[in-house]
């Protein structure tokens, strides 16, 4: 659309997961430092003299919304589908667990993140989630249905 601008903010969070039944080493319990790129797109505010004049969104407001709606839940947690053998032990020891109820591949995680950010009423354009420095998945907001994503049942991760 004419006069729209894309803005991006990058976040990182650390989390562990386990892909039960995966053919490779990602079937083992392991962790990642995820890098999340959130791109918003919209027309900058034209309210003359207003604090947000010229902004699509203030980066500080963007950070607060994304941190509260997503990062705080995922950071330093175990990302659980619910079928992981270690889950009961983690729960019994008071470890932080994010129950997601889907296979925690980077593809599914990026779809989940896009859905949650759309629910937070951000003018979301895309989400790119880096699982390692050389491997990522990207989702366009327009590809996420209002009722939520269809999560993939199989897939792997880049643990190398």
N, C-alpha and C positions, 0 to 999 in steps of 0.2 A: 504494500500500500504506500502511496506517496507520502513523503516526509516522515516515514518511520525510521527509527534508529534502533539498532541492536546494542545491548549492553551485556557484559559478561562479568560474573564474579566467580572466583575459584575458591574451593574449600578442600580441606583434607580431613579424613577421619580414619581411624584404625579400627579394624574389626576382624574377627575370626569366623570361619565357617568350615563346613565339611560337606562334600558332595557325595552322598552315599550312592554306591553303585557305579561311580565314574570309573572309566577304564584306566585312568592315569593316576599320578600321585596326588591329585586333588581330592581323592577319596579319603585321604588322611586329614585330620584336623590341622588347620593351618591358618595363617592370617595375612592380611594385606594392609598397606597404607594406601587407601583409595584417594584418588584425586577427582573431585567433582567440579565440572564446569557447567554453570547454569547461565543460559542465554535468555534474556528477556527482550521483547521487541514491542515497541509502541511509539506513539507520537510524544515528543517532549512537551511538557506543560507550557502553555502560553499565557498563564495567568500572570499578568504584569505585576511586578513588585512582590510576588509570592515567593517564599523561601525555595519552593521546588521549581521555579521558573527555569525552563531549559532542560529539565531532567525528565527522563523516562521514569526513573525511580531513583531516589537517593540511595547510594550504595550502602549506607548505614542501615536504612530501613530494609533493604534487600537482605543484608546479612542477618539482621535480627529475625526476620520472618523465616528464613531458611534454617537458621540455627534452631529456633524454637520448634518449627514444624517437622524437622527431620534430623539434623545432625546430632542434636542432643540425645536422641533415641538410639542412633546407630553407633556413635563413637564409643570405642572401647567396649563393645558388646560382642556377644556371640550371635551371629545371624542365623536364626533357626528356621528350618522348614517344619520341624517337629518330629522327624524320624531319625534323628541322630542319636546313637547310643550314649554319647557323652552328656546329652541334655539333662537327664535326671541328676547326674552328679553336679552339674553346673547350678541347677536350681537349688539343690540341697545345700550348696556352699554359699549361696547368696550372690553368685556371679551375675553380672548384668547380661540379660538375654533379650534380644529383640525377636519376638515370635512373629514371623512373617508369613508362614503357612504356604510358602512356595519354594521351589528349588532356588538356592541363592547364587545363581550364575550372575555374571556381570550384565548379561542381557536382561534377565528378569529384574535385577536390582535397578538398572537404569529406567526400565518401564515403571517400576514401583515409585521411584523418586519423581519421575515426570508426573505421574498421577497425583501424588501427594502435593506437589507444588501447584498443579492446576487447581486442586481443592483449596489451596491457600489463597486463591484469587490473584495470583501473580500473572502478568501478561507473558506467560512462558512461551518461548519459541523452541528451545531444545535443551536437552540434558546430555552431557557426555561424561561417562564414568570410566575413569582409568583404574584398572585393577593392578597393573604393573606399569613401569615406565614405557613399555612398548605395546601394551594391549588395552583396548578400550571398546566400549559399546556406546552408541549414540541413538537417542530417540527424539523424534520431532513431536512436539506437543499435539499437533494435529492428528497424529497417528494413534493417540490414546483415546479410546472411547470414553464417554461420560460415565459409563458403569464400571470402568476400570479395565486394566490390561488383561489379555489372555496370556497367562504365564506359560513358558516353555517347560516341558517336563524333563527334557534331557539336555545335556550340554556340559561343557567343561569350564575350566578356567586356565589362565596362563600363569603357572606357578614357577616359571623358569626365570 
